[in-house]
Amino acid sequence: MGEAEMKTLGPFIHLGNPKVRIKIGATVTWEELKESRAMPSRFVVQPNGLLARFSTVVDDFTHLNMTEDEARAVVARGYAEEAARDAEESIARAKSNPGRWLEAVGIVEQVYGPEVAKRRVAESEA
């Protein structure tokens, strides 16, 4: 199945992960499914000794003929992409609420005292 092709999922989707929100009968791109970190999947050893990644969402292989290093890279790339998305969302939340700084300074003051809080503020202005 090519990257541009679409795959319609029927009513028998295996949703083993509550984060997966695919409407029954929804049309999604193969790439969206293949690259999704929420997609339940597992590695299996092929008869030729190489690794494959099997998806229980689409009940098909998303990667074939991988070495161990390639399998590690697939997982690492997924985690890196997820971490980048998480970082972008966190940065956007921080920028949308400048009052979070004062809230955080207040927590430091409650936990460590006013002198430490003042020091943190001074360090941030340096």
N, C-alpha and C positions, 0 to 999 in steps of 0.2 A: 504494500500500500504506500503510495507516494505521500510526500509531506503535504501537498496541496489538496489531496483527496479528503473527503469527509467520511466519517463513520457514524452511522445512526445506531444508537444503542437501544436495544429492545427492552422488554419488561423484565428480563432476567439478569439484571446487573447485580454483581456481588459487591455490596458496599460495606466492606470490612472496616472502614474507618469513618467515624462520624464527621470528620472534616470534609469528606468528599460529598459535594452537593451537586449531583448530576440528576437532572429531572429525567424521569423515565421517558424514553423516546427522543431525548434531546440530541441535537446534532452538534458535534464538537470536532475540532480538527484532530487528526492523529497526533500532531506535535503537541497539542495541549495535553492530551492524555499521556503521551510518552514522557514528557518532561515534568509532569506534575509531581511535586514532592509528597502530596497527600495520597497519591495513588499507592494502594497496597501492592507490593510486589516482592518477589524473592528471586534469589539467584539459584539456578539449577545447573548441574554438570551435564553437558551434552555428551552423546556417545563418543565424539572425537576428543573428549577431555577438556574442551574449552567451556567457558561459562556462557549461560544465557540468562536474561532477566525476564521473568514471567510475571505478567500483570493479572491480578485476580479481578480487576475492574472490567477489562475487555476480554479476559480469558484468552490472551494471546501473548506472544513474545514481543517485547519492546526493543530488545537488543539480543543479538546472536554472535557467536564466535568470538567471544572476548577472552583475552588473557586475564590473569588476576590483576595486573596493573591497570588494564583498561576498565575492569569492573570497579576497582577502587576509584578511578578517575570519574566514572559515571556518578558514583555516590558522592564524591567530593564536589563535583560540579553542581549537583543538585543542592547540596548543603550550602555551597557558596552563593548560588542564586537565591536561595531562601534567605540567607543571612543578609544579602544585599537588599532584598525587598523589605525585610524587617528593619534594617537600618534606615532606609528611606522613609518608611512609615513613622519611625520613632523621631527622626529629624523633623518631619512635617508636623508632627504633634507638638514638638518643642517650639517650633517657629510660630505655630498658631496660638500658643498660650504662653506669652512672656511671663505671666505670673508664676509659672512653675519654678522660676529661679528663687523668688522670695519664699515660696513654700519649702523648697529644698534647704535654703539657708535657715529657715525656722526650725526644720527638723534637726539640722546639725546643732543649732543652739539648744534645743531641748535635750538632745542626747549627750552632747559634749560640753555644753556651756557657752556663755556669750563670748568669752575670749577666743575660743576656737572658731566660732562663727565669724567674728570680726576678722580673724586671720585669713579665713577662706575668702571673704569678700575682698580683703586687701590683695590677696594673691591673684584673684580674678581680674583686678584692675591693673596689675603690673604689666 
